[in-house]
Amino acid sequence: MRKAIIIASLVGSGLMILDSLNVGSAIAGFLLGGVIPYTNYVITPDQTLALIFFISGFFMSRAVVAIAVRVPAHLFDKHQDA
């Protein structure tokens, strides 16, 4: 119970810090308008789309590798008895 309270307090503190920094607004501005957070730079829609695809591809490949590592090796054994 004590550990749950500590974790909940840490998560709550983290959310309050992110809210005070307006992180949600910065992410929305980047995704919708291409505005680099906390700067005056604006990138083109093509660059924004390419960056989003690159980042999502990175996370998807990590997820696929994590799933593939957990698959038992005997599923890929070619010499299984039918």
C-alpha positions as CSV (number, residue, x, y, z in Angstrom):
1,M,0.0,0.0,0.0
2,R,2.8,2.4,0.8
3,K,4.5,1.7,-2.5
4,A,1.2,2.5,-4.4
5,I,0.9,5.8,-2.5
6,I,4.5,6.8,-3.4
7,I,4.0,5.8,-7.1
8,A,0.7,7.8,-7.2
9,S,2.4,10.8,-5.7
10,L,5.3,10.7,-8.1
11,V,2.9,10.4,-11.1
12,G,0.8,13.2,-9.8
13,S,3.9,15.4,-9.3
14,G,5.1,14.6,-12.8
15,L,1.8,15.5,-14.3
16,M,1.7,18.8,-12.4
17,I,5.2,19.7,-13.6
18,L,4.3,18.8,-17.2
19,D,1.1,20.9,-16.9
20,S,3.0,23.9,-15.6
21,L,5.4,23.7,-18.6
22,N,2.5,23.5,-21.0
23,V,3.8,20.4,-22.6
24,G,0.4,19.4,-24.0
25,S,0.1,22.7,-25.8
26,A,3.7,22.4,-27.1
27,I,3.0,18.8,-28.5
28,A,-0.3,19.9,-30.1
29,G,1.5,22.9,-31.7
30,F,4.1,20.7,-33.1
31,L,1.8,18.0,-34.4
32,L,-0.8,20.5,-35.9
33,G,1.4,23.4,-36.9
34,G,5.0,22.2,-37.1
35,V,6.1,24.6,-34.4
36,I,9.3,23.4,-32.6
37,P,8.4,23.6,-28.9
38,Y,9.8,26.5,-26.9
39,T,11.4,28.1,-30.0
40,N,10.3,30.3,-32.9
41,Y,11.2,27.7,-35.6
42,V,8.5,26.3,-37.8
43,I,9.1,23.3,-40.0
44,T,7.2,22.4,-43.2
45,P,4.3,19.9,-43.1
46,D,6.5,17.4,-45.1
47,Q,9.2,17.6,-42.6
48,T,6.7,17.2,-39.7
49,L,5.2,14.1,-41.4
50,A,8.6,12.6,-42.0
51,L,9.6,13.1,-38.4
52,I,6.4,11.6,-37.1
53,F,6.8,8.6,-39.3
54,F,10.4,8.2,-38.3
55,I,9.6,8.3,-34.6
56,S,6.5,6.1,-34.9
57,G,8.5,3.6,-37.0
58,F,11.2,3.5,-34.3
59,F,8.7,2.7,-31.5
60,M,6.9,0.2,-33.7
61,S,10.2,-1.6,-34.5
62,R,11.0,-1.7,-30.8
63,A,7.6,-3.2,-30.0
64,V,8.0,-5.9,-32.7
65,V,11.5,-6.8,-31.5
66,A,10.2,-7.0,-27.9
67,I,7.4,-9.3,-29.0
68,A,9.7,-11.4,-31.1
69,V,12.1,-11.9,-28.2
70,R,9.3,-13.3,-26.1
71,V,8.1,-15.8,-28.7
72,P,9.2,-19.4,-27.7
73,A,11.9,-20.8,-29.9
74,H,10.0,-24.1,-30.4
75,L,7.4,-22.3,-32.6
76,F,10.1,-21.8,-35.2
77,D,11.5,-25.3,-35.1
78,K,11.4,-26.8,-38.6
79,H,11.8,-30.4,-37.3
80,Q,8.6,-30.6,-35.4
81,D,6.6,-33.8,-35.5
82,A,3.2,-33.4,-37.1
